[in-house]
Amino acid sequence: MEGEGVQSRKMLRALAGERVDPPPVWLMRQAGRYLPEYRALRERARNFLEFCYAPALAAEASLQPLRRFDLDAAILFSDILTVPDALGRRVWFADGEGPRLDPLIAEARWRFDEPVRAVQRLSPVHETVERVRSELAVDRTLIGFAGGPWTVATYMLQGEGGAKDRARRAVYERGDEVGELLAALTETTALHLAAQTKAGADCLQVFESWAEGLPQALFEPLVIAPTRRLVSRLRELGVQAPVIGFPRAATSEQIEAYARETGVDALSLDTAASASSLRARIGSTTPMQGNLDPQLLVVGGTPLEQGVRQVLRDFAGGPHIFNLGHGITPEAKPENVDTLLRLVRER
Amino acid sequence: MEGEGVQSRKMLRALAGERVDPPPVWLMRQAGRYLPEYRALRERARNFLEFCYAPALAAEASLQPLRRFDLDAAILFSDILTVPDALGRRVWFADGEGPRLDPLIAEARWRFDEPVRAVQRLSPVHETVERVRSELAVDRTLIGFAGGPWTVATYMLQGEGGAKDRARRAVYERGDEVGELLAALTETTALHLAAQTKAGADCLQVFESWAEGLPQALFEPLVIAPTRRLVSRLRELGVQAPVIGFPRAATSEQIEAYARETGVDALSLDTAASASSLRARIGSTTPMQGNLDPQLLVVGGTPLEQGVRQVLRDFAGGPHIFNLGHGITPEAKPENVDTLLRLVRER
C-alpha cells in the first residue's frame, strides 16, 4: 500500500481512533437494488451467486455507488452465503424471497468440505477485491467482509431466514456438532478474510446479523468465542487490517461484552442501539459506526435531516463512521443519499 | 373478590412485591397448539376470531392448561387483534400463516370506529373472563391482556407480521395520523382491559411484542408515552389490578426507561434479556417475569434443567414470576411442562 494514499483514507483514520470531522461515510448495502444501474447490471447474470462469482460484474457493482455518490468507502459486493456454498452446501436465491439452503438439521450426519479447499473456491471473490482496489481512488477505503460464524451457521442449520429458533434448538440438541460447524466456519472465514486483505481490502466487517434473540448463556459460546477466535486467527495469519464487528440486535450487555472480549477494533450499531449509552459503557476510544434508520432514505425531507443530526450528536463522544443501522432498502431514493452526504458534511 | 382466596393467589403476592419461594409459574401461550385437547377444541369453530369470540370455547381453552398442569395462573384465551377487529378493521388468520389485516398505509384516509362502541363488540371476550373466573380454583390468578398500542398499530398499519419497517416509515411520513391511531388504540385498550378486570381478571399483561428495532428517538413517542397514558387511564377508570408490561426485544436502555416511566407494576423479559443486569438497573422491588428459552420445552432433558436453574439464579434478586421469554411453540412437549414445574418447585 502506498503510504501517502493510505494516509488520506478517512475511514482508516477513524478506525485507527482519530475523531475525523466530518466523519467518513459509507452505507450498508450501498450497492443494491435501489440503484437503477445495479438492477441493469444484475440482469447480466442468471442467478445471484453467479453474479457474486463474476469478478467483472461484482467489481462494477461495488464501484457503482462511488461513481454516483461522494462516499468515503467502497465495500466488496458479495454475500455472506458464499462461505457455505464454498463448503459444499447447496445455496440458492429464489426471486423475491430470502436465501435458501439444504438445512443441516434435516441430516443425520453433517458433512462439509475442509476450509483450505473451500477458500480456493472463493478466489473469484478475491479477484473482485483486486479489481475494485485497482479502480478505486487512492483516498477511498475498501471494505472486505464476511458473515459471523454463528450467523452463517444459522442459515446452514435451518436452511432459511426468519427467526432462528430451530438453529437455536440444534445448539441444545446437537451441541458438539454445532461446535464443529462453528470451528469450520471460523477457520474458513478467517482464510477468506485474509485473502480479501491480501487482494487489497483495507479493513474488514464481520456481519453478525443473527446475534438477535440469544439467551445470555448462549451468547458467549455462539457469538463471542467464535468471533474472538476469528480475530486472533486473522492476526496469526498476519492480517493487520482493522476489524469492525456488527452484532446486530444483540442486547446492550451483549454488545458491551462483544466489544470488550472479541478483539474487534470497531463496533457497528444497529438502528435501535443507543450509541450514547454504549459509548459510555465502552469508553471513548473504540471507533463506532452507525446507526441512521434506513427508512429515512425512503422518507427524506425533515425526518431525514433530524435523523442525521441525531446520529451526529449520539456518536460525538468518540471516533465515528457515519452509516445506517441496517442495509439500504430497495425503496430508498438515491437523491436522499446525496442529501445525507450534504447534511453530514455541511456543519 | 373473596379476601382469603385472593390472599392465596401466589402470582398476585409476587406482583405486590413479595419474594414468593418457589416463584409462581405460568407460561406465555400456555393454552395453544402444543396441547392435543386444544387442537380438538379449535376445530369446533370455523375460524380463529370466531373461536376467540365464543365464550364457551375460549373459556375452555383458557382452562385446559390448568386441568393438565399445576400452574399458578390462567390467562384469558384471546388475541391482541380483537381490538382492531372491534375498531372495524378487517382481520383474518390464514391457515399456517400469521394474521392479516387490510393495511392502513394503503389508504388515503384512515377510518376506525370510536372506542366505546368498539369495546362493546368485545363483550364476548369479557364474558370469557367471567366464565374462566367462575371455574378457576380460588387460589389461582387470572390474567387479562391486550397488545400494546404501538404493537397493535404496526399490524393495522402494514397489515401483516414480519419486520415493521413500513409501519415505522408511516410514523415519519404520516406522524399526526399515527398519533391519532395510537390515541384511539390506547383508549380502546384501556376500556377493554378495565372490562376484563370488572369481569374477574386479577392482573393484566400488556404485550408490546413489536417494541423491537425502534430508534431511540421513536421509543418514547411510540411505546413509552402510549403505555403511560394506558396505565394512567386504567387508574382513572378505577382499575387497581397490577399491570405487567412486556416490551419484547427492546434494548436494555429502553426496557429500563419503560420500567421507570410508564407506571407498569411489573416487567416481563424476553429470552435474550439479561435479568440480572436489568435487576441491577431497575432495583430490587419491581416484580420481574421470565425468561426461559421456549425452545427448551421442545428439547427437554439436561438443557431444560440447566435453563430452569439459570433463570432461577438470574431472577433471584427480587420478586419473580417464572415464565418463558416468548410463547410456547407448537412443537413443545407437554411432559416438558411437567418437568419444568417440578424443577422450579423441587428446591
Interface residues (C-beta under 8 A of the other chain):
Chain A: D165 R168 R169 Y172 E173 E212 G213 L214 P215 Q216 A217 F219 A249 A250 T251 S252 E253 Q254 D270 T271 A272 A273 S274 S277 N291 D293 P294 Q295 L296 V298 V299 P303 Q306 G307 Q310 D314 G325 T329
Chain B: D165 R168 R169 Y172 E173 E212 G213 L214 P215 Q216 A217 F219 A249 A250 T251 S252 E253 Q254 D270 T271 A272 A273 S274 S277 N291 D293 P294 Q295 L296 V298 V299 P303 Q306 G307 Q310 D314 G325 T329
